[in-house]
Amino acid sequence: MSNKRNIETICIQSGWQPKKGEPRVLPIYQSTTFKYETSEQMGRLFDLEDSGYFYTRLQNPTNDAVAAKITELEGGVAGMLTSSGQAANFYAVFNICEAGDHIVSAAHIYGGTFNLFGVTMKKLGIDVTFVDPDAPAEEIAKAFKPNTKALFAETISNPSLVVLDIEKFADIAHSHGVPLIVDNTFATPVNCRPFEWGADIVTHSTTKYMDGHAMSVGGCIVDSGNFDWNKYADKFKGLTTPDDSYHGIVYTEKFGKLAYITKATAQLMRDLGSIQSPQNAFLLNIGLETLALRMKKHCENAQKVAEYLASNDKVAWVNYCGLKDNKYHELAKKYMPDGSCGVISFGLKGGREESIKFMDNLELAAIVTHVADARTSVLHPASHTHRQMTDEQLLEAGVQPDLIRFSVGIENADDIIADIEQALNK
Ligand SMILES: *Cc1c(COP(=O)(O)O)cnc(C)c1O
């Protein structure tokens, strides 16, 4: 087809392309290994001279079909699935960083990523500076150092719901000669495609809306192919100088725009092995088929719930960028004109104690360590996901101690609101 297809069509039709007599539905290639006829054929695969499957830790046809669908949804050139969103963010950064390097990250990010960058990657010798994503560009620019290799942020931050000014961040990254990596988990490519605004690499926790049914943990990295690694060859030596573990291949020379994902697959996946199981990729693909439909309903329902909460006098504050007086309303209209996501945060008058009591009284909305699911779910980050953080760190990450993260599902909005109302009145 010559025309670029629309997002709903890509969700259904992209990825698996059966040929004559092949299964219509994406098969689960439940096989660790793949057969060849000669030793020579297999040898060429190990030298990256031919492309083909040989061992599922490196590549698997089920996973590749699903990665191709997400890549097309994002408008990128190549993608890979990972075992989790954590693995996706780790690989996305580690693919271009090593001991002695530094990254700049928005401070308002998922708690797991905050720990990954602030604790675990520091132990590997990769330093991070956290910045306020709402700060002026000049302020954020001060965090950059000669050894800075990437700028990282989330499209809509979990759970603080900051909407990223993607163009501002892309400009800052590019004026310092580094790529912008955007975690697009909450918006999904249905509502926002960060590459259209200058982001270079996109990551996902596919565990959330993409899977959509709380069935399987997974992640994905997509490359736009737009960042010119050769222009900053001294900075990104892992991509622009010979890889001794592949007989001196230079990824940018041999693979051009596919260099970044090829290195992540051939080197990081080979050595670290955080693959998604083909079974989970199959389930993820079913989720992706209805992603566009579900996102529309999540956003419609969240808008109704947010408006209800905003008009209720037991509620101290509501944060949802769909509300007209929200700090991020204009940014959301620019980057996500069709809707943002189904996640709302709010606090109750009476603070932390009242928030916890309210949650315990909910009947339809379940208290789960999960978000962005078909079922309405609720969490108190200060007591759950962000429990390790001090109150000071919580505020730095944009998480008020009384913040309730309310993930609006695709049930009937009236039933969700009725549940909130009965819990507030108890
Ligand atoms: C959940 C989440 C992650 C981590 O993903 P897992 O699949 O749980 O490992 C990363 N980023 C964001 C924005 C998330 O919501």
The ligand as a Tripos MOL2 file, in Angstrom:
@<TRIPOS>MOLECULE
LIG
   15    15     1     0     0
SMALL
NO_CHARGES

@<TRIPOS>ATOM
      1 C1          5.2780    0.4620   34.6070 C.3       1 LIG1
      2 C2          6.1810    1.4250   33.9680 C.ar      1 LIG1
      3 C3          7.5220    1.0910   33.6940 C.ar      1 LIG1
      4 C4          8.1090   -0.2470   34.0890 C.3       1 LIG1
      5 O1          7.5220   -1.2490   33.3290 O.3       1 LIG1
      6 P1          7.4210   -2.7930   33.7710 P.3       1 LIG1
      7 O2          6.7770   -3.4050   32.5940 O.co2     1 LIG1
      8 O3          6.5900   -2.8350   35.0140 O.co2     1 LIG1
      9 O4          8.8120   -3.2640   34.0140 O.co2     1 LIG1
     10 C5          8.2960    2.0210   33.0640 C.ar      1 LIG1
     11 N1          7.8000    3.2290   32.7120 N.ar      1 LIG1
     12 C6          6.5250    3.5880   32.9630 C.ar      1 LIG1
     13 C7          6.0400    4.9300   32.5690 C.3       1 LIG1
     14 C8          5.6670    2.6980   33.6080 C.ar      1 LIG1
     15 O5          4.4030    3.0560   33.8550 O.3       1 LIG1
@<TRIPOS>BOND
     1     1     2 1
     2     2     3 ar
     3     2    14 ar
     4     3     4 1
     5     3    10 ar
     6     4     5 1
     7     5     6 1
     8     6     7 2
     9     6     8 1
    10     6     9 1
    11    10    11 ar
    12    11    12 ar
    13    12    13 1
    14    12    14 ar
    15    14    15 1
@<TRIPOS>SUBSTRUCTURE
     1 LIG1         1 GROUP 0 **** ****
